[in-house]
């Protein structure tokens, strides 16, 4: 409704400006300015011709101003009808300077009205130029005026004087009055155009803010849905009494997810990093959680590598991924552990996601299979690792967001080497303290100079 009313008012108030200078749908603001300047220049030259005839000034001057009227109308016609203006700016300014320089000598030099016309021309040309071009135009105007004053003083015979003070008075007065009126109309049109653009920009800004708020509200709602699908902290504490979780989405929703389930006598833990972050990553995370729930609940798979094989197969089927279409690299990297508390063993299988274990102050890395969950040119079977854990062992599952974060004095990535050293440094501390230390280390690394580049998730636990 607001948009409709605004458009109606605009048509009523600016119809004549649209007719003369073009509407905003087909002409940019700068283009409309050039159209107005070229039209007013043509009218100024026409008025000068009429004044010259009325005051019976030099016929050569009258012919020249009449010719200039035609030239300026041609500039206006080409700009308006053919909808081009940038290639016309330079020849338009050059021709205008040539015309003013010639009129200077025919119309009494500095004693005539050309000085006023120069000032009007300078204002108009400042309007249609910008940046470096504007500086060059102003410089040429000043140099041109200095040269004309010099030639007038050095060669006074080149100047055609007025025949009488009466003609001089009327010529200067009429030209001054017309210049004032011309400036007034140009400024009025500029102000109207500015107000129109500002009103439209304000409407567009308000609409963008409204749309942004709607999208943000929707994403916040999606976050609540995603959080509902993630394993709740109460369940995790029950299944893994000794654990910490550092979960930091880059955006409101995350492409990283964690998943913990109890199946028979085993606890299954997964930490995954889906393709992308934000909304696309969140879609993949929801799909990954749903597929894991389906696999474990219906098929009761407890082999880590077998679970990943089934997950890969079902993800490809769900996404309808063709065997030879690699244009959409949708999938996830995931580390999956199956803890058998009775036998004190952990099975681990990884798809591009390793498992770290710290034992006796040494960090042991269990490397993943170099294949994602998703379509890949060469499918490598996922390998199963079986680990007999001890009471003081601590395990870490994580996405690559922490290691890929830029920071430090040189703006480099944190990298896995620094991450391993940090885990070795803090592994003997209480698990919740480890989480806080990881958080503080990341903030110190980013130093308020670098934005978070990816979702971050680290899950540390003692079986």
N, C-alpha and C positions, 0 to 999 in steps of 0.2 A: 504493500500500500504506500509506504514512504517513497519507494523507488518510483512508483507511478506518478505520484503528485509532483515529485521533483522533476521528472521528465516533462510533465505538462507545463509547469512553470517555465522551464528552460525554453520550451518551444515558443511560448508567448513572449518572453522577454528578450530572447536572443535570435529571433527569426531573421531579422535584417542583417545581423552580423554573420549568421550562417550563410546567408545569400551572398554577401559581399566577400567574405574571407574564408568560407568553408566551415563545415561542421566538424566536431571533434571525432566523429566516427571515421571520417575519411582523411582528415588532416591533423597532423600533430600540432601542438601549441606553437612550436617554433615556426612551422609552415604557415600557420594563420597570421603570425606576426609579420612574416615576410610579405604575405599577400596584402596586409594592411599598409605596410610601409611603401610597397611599390605602387599601390593605388593612390595613396596620399601624395606621393612624389609626383605622380602623373597629374593629379588635381592641382598641385602647387605650380607645376610648369604651365598648365593651362591657365591658371589664374594670373601668372606672370605675363603670359602672352596677352591676355585681355587688358591688363594694366598698362603694358607697353603701348598697345594700340590706343587706349583711352588717353594716355599722356603724350602720345605721338613721339615716343622715344625711337632710338635708332632702329631702322627697319631690319638691319642685319641681326640685331639682338632679338627682335620679335620673331623673325624666321627661325632663329636658333632655338628659342624657347618652345616654339610650336613643334619643331622637329623633335625636341626632347620629350614633349608631351606624348607624341606617338611612340617613341622608344620606350618610355616608362609604362605605357599601356600594354606594349608588347610583352615586357617583363611580367606584368601582372597577369596577362592572358595566358602566357605559357605556364606560369606557376600555378594558376588556378585550374586551368582546363587539363593540363597534362600531369598535374599533381607531382611536380618536381620543383625543388627550390634550392637545394644545397649547391648544385653546379652553377646556379644563377647569382649567388651572393657576390662572388669575386668580380665578375664583369659588371654587375650592378653598381658596386661601390666604385670601381675604377671609372666607369662612365660618369657617375655622379660627380666625382672629383674633377674630371676633365671639363664637364659642363660648368661647374661652379668657378673653375679657374678662368674659363673663357668669358663668362658673364662678368667676372670681376673687372676685366679690362674694358668691357663694353658699357658697364653700368657704374661708373664713377669710383671704382676701387673701394677703399676703406670708407669713403664718405657716402657710399650707396648702401642699399639694403642687403647686399650679399653676405655681410658679416652675420646678420640675423639668420639667413638661410643656412650658413655654415653651421651655426649652433643647432638649428633644427635638424640638419642632416647628421650632425654628430650624435644627437640623441637617438635618432632613428636607427643609425647604424650600430650603435651600442646595443640596441634592443635585439637586432637580428644576428648579432655575432656573440661568441662566447669564448672564454678561456684565452688562449694565446692569440687567436685570430682577433679578438676584441682589442687586445693590447697593441697589435700591429696596426689595426685600423685607426686607433686614437693617435698613435705615433705619426702615421702618414698624414692625418688631418692637421696635426700641429706643424709638421714639417712643411706641408703645403701652404698653410697660412703664413708661416715665417718667410717662405720663398716669395709669396705674393707681396707681402709687405716690403720685402727687400727690393723686388723688381719695381714696385711703385715708387719707392724713394730713389732708386738708382736711375730709372728711366721713366720719369713722370709723363713723357709725351705718349707713352703707350696707353694711358688711361683716357677714356672718353668722358669728359665732365658733363654735368647737367647744363642745360641751356639757361635755366633760371632757378632761383631759390624756390619758387612756387612749385615747379615740377619735382624738385628734390624733396620738398616737404611732403607732398602727397605720395610720392613713390615710396619714401622711407616709412611714412606712417601706415600706408596701406599694407606694405609688405610686413611690417612689424605686427600689425593687427592680425593679418592672415597667419603669420607664423605662430602667434599666441593661440589662435583658434585651432590651428593644426596640432600643436602640442597638446592642447586640451583634449581634443578628440582621441589622439593616440593614447594618451594616459588613461582616458576614460575607458577605452576599449581594452587596454591592458588590465586595468583594475577589474573590469567585468569578467574578462577571461580568467584572471587569477581567482576571482571569487567562484566562478563556475567550476574550475578545476579543483579548488579547495573543497567545495561542497561535494563534488563527486568523490574526491579522495577520502573525505570524511565518511561518506556513506560506504565506500568500499572498505575502509578501515573498520568501521563498525560491523560490517557484514563478516569480515575476516575474523574479528574478535569473537563474534557470535559463533561462527563455524568452528573456530579453534576451541572455544569452551565446550561446544557440543562433542567435538572429537575427543577432547581431554576427558570429559565426563564419561564417554563411552569406554575409553581406555582404562580409566580408573575402575569402572564396573568390570571390564575384562580382567583387570588385575585381581579383583575379589574372586572371580570365577577361577582364575589360574591358581590363586592361593588355596582355594578350596580343593583343587585337584592334587596339589602337592601334599606329601605326607605331613600331617600336623605334628607340631613339636611334642605334644603329649605322647603320641605313638612312638616317635623317635626315641624319646627319653625312656620309654618302657622297654623298647627293643634294644637300644644302645644307651645304657645308663651313663657311660663314659664317652661323651662325644662333644664336639662343638661344630657349629655351622656358621660360616661367613658367607652371606648371600647378598650381593649388591648388584641389582639390575642397572644397566646403563640408562635405560629409559624406564617408564612406569612399569611395563611388563617385560619379561625376560625370555631369552632364548635358552638360558641354562635351567636345568631342573634337577632336583634330587628326588630319590624314590626309595623308600624302605618298606619291606613287607616281611611278614612271618609266614613261612610255608613249612608245615610239619615241624621238624626240629631245626630248621635252618632259617637264618635271617638273610634276606637278599637286599643288597644295597647297590644302588646305581647313581652315578653322577654323569650327566650328559650335557653336551654343548651343541645346540642345534644350529643349523645354518642361519646366519643373520642374527639380529637382535631386535628389540622392540616388538611390534605387532607380528611381522613375519616369523621371527624366532619363536614368539609365544604360540603361534598356531602349530608350529612343529613340535614344541614342547608338550602341548596338550595332546597331540597325536601320539607322541612317544609314550607319555604316561598311560594313555588309554590302551595302547598296544601291549605294554608291559603288564598292565592289570589283566588284560585278556589272556595273555600267554600263561601267566602264573596261575590265575584262577581256574581256567578251564583245562589246561594241559599239565599243570603242576610240574613244570620243568624246573629242575634244581641244578642242572649242569650249567655252569656259567657260559661256556662257549656255545653250548646248544641253544641257550636262551638268545644269544646275540644272532645266531644263524637264523632262528625263527623270526626274530625282530626285523632283520634285514629283509627277509622274504616278504613278510607281511607289510612292511613299509612301502616296498616297491609296488606291491599289488594295490595298496590303498591309494597311492599317488599315481597309479597307472603309468609308471615309468617304463618306457620302451627300452629294449635291450641295447639299442644303439643311439639313443637320444641323450647326449650328455650336456645339452644346452642349459638345462635347469639342474644345477647341482644341489638338489634338496636332500637333506639327510641330517645326520648327527654323528658326533664323536661321543663315545660313551665308555666308561669303565664300570664293570659290574662284578661285585663280590658276593659269594655265597658262603656264609659263616655256619659251620657245623660246631655248635658249642659243645656237644657231647664228645666229639672226637678232637676238638681243638684244632680244626683245620679251616683254612680259607681257600676257596677256589676263586681265581681271578681270571677274567678275560677282558680284553680291551680292544676297542675300535678307535685307533688313533689317540687313545687316552691312557696314560700309564698309571701305575699304582706305586706310591712311595711307602716304604716301611723303614722305620728307624728302630734299630736294635743295638744295644750296647754302644750307643753314641756313634753308630755308623748308619748312613742312609743307603738303603738298597732299592734300586729302581727295577721294577718289573715292567718290561717294555711291552707295548701293545702290538697287535697285528696292524700293519700299515694298510688298513682298509677302513672306510667309513661305513656306517649303517646307511645304505642307500645305493644308488646306481654307481658303478665304477667299471672302467674298461676291463680290469682283471680282478676277479674275485678270488681272494685268498681266504682259505678256511681260518676261522678264528681259533687261536691256540688257547688251551686251558692250562692254567698254572695252579698247582696245589701247594699250599704253604702251611706248614705246621707252626702255629704261632705260640709264643711264650707270653707269660703274664704281663711283662712290661713292654711288650711291642706296641707300637702306635702306627696307625696307617692313615694315609692321606689320599683322598680322591679330590679332583679339582678340574675346573675348566682352564683354558689358556688365557683368560682375561687378565689375571693378576700378572702373569709373566709378560704379556704383550703391552702392558701399560707403559706409556712414555713418561719420562721424568728425569730427575737428577739434574746435575749441572749442565750436562750435554744434551738433554732431551732424548736420551736413548731408551730402548726397551729395558724392562726389569730383567728379563731373561731367566731361563731355568737354572742356570748356575747360581745366580744370586738368590733365587727362590729356595734352592736346596740348602744353601748355607744358612738362610734365615730359619728354615725348619729345624736344622740341626742345632741352631742357637737356642730355640725356644721349646724344643720337644719335651724337655724334662719339667717344664712348668705345668701348672694345672690347665686343663683344656680350655676353660673359659678365658683364662689369662692369655693363652695362645691366640685366641680369637682377637682379643683387644690389641695384642702386640702386632698381629698381622694388619689390623685396621690402622694403627698408628704408623706403622712402617710404610703403608701405601700412601697415606696422607703426606708423610714427610717426603716420600719419593716424588709425588706430584707437585709439591711446593706451591700450590695455588696457581700454578702457571699452565698446567696441562689439564685438559678435560679427560674424563673417563672415556676410553675408546671401545670398550666391550663389556659385556656382562661378566661379573666375577662371582665365582663360587668355589669355596674350599670346605670340604667335609673331613674333619679329623676324628678318629675314633680308636678306642681300645676294645677289642672283642670281649 
